[in-house]
Amino acid sequence: MDDQWNNAGFDTNKATRWQESGFDVVAANKWRGARFDPEEAQRWRDAEPNPADFRDYYEVNELLNGFTSFTPEQAAAWRDAGFKPVEAANWRCARYVPDNESPKNPEFIGFDLDEAIRWRDAGFDPVRAASWREWDFAPEEAAAWSVTGPLSEKDWDIYQIDPLTPGEAWVCRRAGLSPEEAQDWFDTGLDIENILRWRKADFDPYEVCEWQHYGFELDDATRWRDEKFEPQEVRVWQNAGFNDHDAIEWKNCTFSIDEAIRWRDAGFDAIQAVDMIWAGFTPETAVPPWDPKHRNTLS
């Protein structure tokens, strides 16, 4: 055994193991000082990201250029935080290829140890963490948004519909929605574009469900809502044979649907019915406007 190994405190067996793992005495001494045995040190020194863990997010060849080279101190820190060599390499190489709408356009994004710990503890793998961080989400915030979507979690696998993408969550957050509010909106069955349209018109999710249940789109719902109608009420007036203009006029004159029907069936419109009421008549006693005697009733 070389005197250098002996002087560094390696016996023959250990020196042989370090040499077979590809370390000289100086490197071996550093890795040993970080509490690594030769085989473990070799795994960390040679750690590379696993292409299968990254799917189609980037060309792996772009990343195998020294980004995962761990010093003994770095390797010890990642190991002590519970990461295996390949896992640590994956985090240090994680890169998100953004679409044209992304707020950033990174050449390379990796995670340092503190970031990797936070994202891992929030339930993310490197690829998902990179995509959420690309849209300026912190780990804890991303965790809240990542379970928000068009269907409840139990339905995702059944219908093959994913929860929100980071970009979609970013749009919701920018609109002032919390994850809980966004989920209430998605439970209406609307997509993001229509959620924002209904919300801008000052509808809440419960109101949207009511108007949609009775078959109203946003423009009609807004018009009727502004005339102080509830969706079911609109259908009652329509089913009673009133057109939109007449229904609004009768209600603005403070007639109930039953009263309006009685006066209409007696031959009066809303304004005429008001005149008859002021004159002391009921639908049954009032003379219809087409009757020649009608003029006399108002004199």
Residue pairs with C-beta under 8 A, 6 or more apart in sequence:
1 10
1 12
1 15
1 16
2 15
2 25
4 25
5 15
5 18
5 25
6 15
8 25
8 28
8 29
10 18
10 25
10 28
14 38
15 25
15 28
17 37
17 38
17 39
18 25
18 28
18 32
18 38
18 41
20 38
21 38
21 39
21 41
21 42
22 42
22 45
23 31
23 38
23 41
23 42
28 38
28 41
30 71
30 72
31 38
31 41
31 45
31 72
31 75
32 41
33 72
34 72
34 73
34 75
34 76
35 76
36 44
36 72
36 75
36 76
41 72
41 75
43 85
44 70
44 75
44 78
44 79
44 85
44 88
45 69
45 70
45 75
46 85
47 68
47 70
47 85
47 86
47 88
47 89
48 64
48 68
48 86
48 89
49 60
49 63
49 64
49 68
49 86
49 89
49 90
49 92
49 93
50 86
50 89
50 90
51 60
53 86
53 90
53 125
53 126
53 127
54 60
54 90
54 94
54 126
54 127
55 127
57 95
57 96
57 97
57 127
57 130
57 131
58 95
58 97
62 95
63 93
63 95
63 108
67 92
67 93
67 108
67 110
68 88
68 89
68 92
68 93
70 78
70 85
70 88
74 113
75 85
75 88
77 113
78 88
78 113
78 116
79 88
81 113
81 116
81 117
83 91
83 116
83 120
88 116
90 125
90 126
91 110
91 111
91 116
91 119
91 120
91 126
91 129
92 110
92 111
92 112
92 116
93 110
93 126
94 109
94 110
94 111
94 126
94 127
94 129
94 130
95 106
95 108
95 109
95 110
95 130
96 106
96 109
96 127
96 130
96 131
96 133
96 134
98 104
98 105
98 106
98 134
99 167
101 167
102 134
102 135
102 167
103 134
103 135
103 136
103 170
104 134
106 134
109 130
109 133
109 134
111 119
111 126
111 129
111 130
115 133
116 126
116 129
118 138
118 139
118 140
119 126
119 129
119 133
119 139
119 142
120 129
121 139
122 139
122 140
122 142
122 143
123 143
123 146
124 132
124 139
124 142
124 143
124 146
128 146
129 139
129 142
131 165
131 166
132 139
132 142
132 145
132 146
132 166
133 142
134 166
135 166
135 167
135 169
135 170
136 170
137 145
137 166
137 169
137 170
142 166
142 169
144 179
145 164
145 166
145 169
145 172
145 173
145 179
145 182
146 163
146 164
146 169
147 153
147 163
147 179
148 163
148 164
148 169
148 172
148 179
148 182
148 183
148 186
149 156
149 161
149 162
149 163
149 164
149 183
149 186
150 161
150 163
150 186
150 189
150 191
151 159
151 161
151 186
153 163
155 161
156 162
156 163
164 172
164 182
168 192
169 179
169 182
171 192
171 196
172 182
172 192
172 195
175 196
175 199
177 185
177 199
182 195
184 205
185 195
185 199
185 205
185 208
186 195
187 205
188 195
188 198
188 205
188 208
188 209
188 212
189 212
190 198
190 208
194 218
197 218
198 208
198 218
201 218
201 221
201 222
203 211
203 218
203 221
203 225
207 225
210 230
210 231
210 232
211 221
211 225
211 231
213 231
214 231
214 232
214 234
214 235
216 224
216 231
216 234
221 231
224 231
224 234
227 248
227 251
227 252
228 251
229 237
229 247
229 248
229 251
233 257
234 247
236 257
237 247
237 250
237 251
237 257
237 260
238 244
238 247
240 257
240 260
240 261
242 250
242 260
242 264
246 264
246 269
246 270
249 269
249 270
249 271
250 260
250 264
250 270
251 260
252 270
253 270
253 271
253 273
253 274
255 263
255 270
255 273
260 270
260 273
262 283
263 270
263 272
263 273
263 276
263 283
265 283
266 283
266 284
266 286
266 288
267 288
267 289
267 290
268 276
268 283
268 286
268 288
268 289
272 289
273 283
273 286
275 298
276 282
276 283
276 286
276 297
279 286
279 297
279 298
281 287
281 297
286 297
287 293
287 294
287 296
287 297
288 294
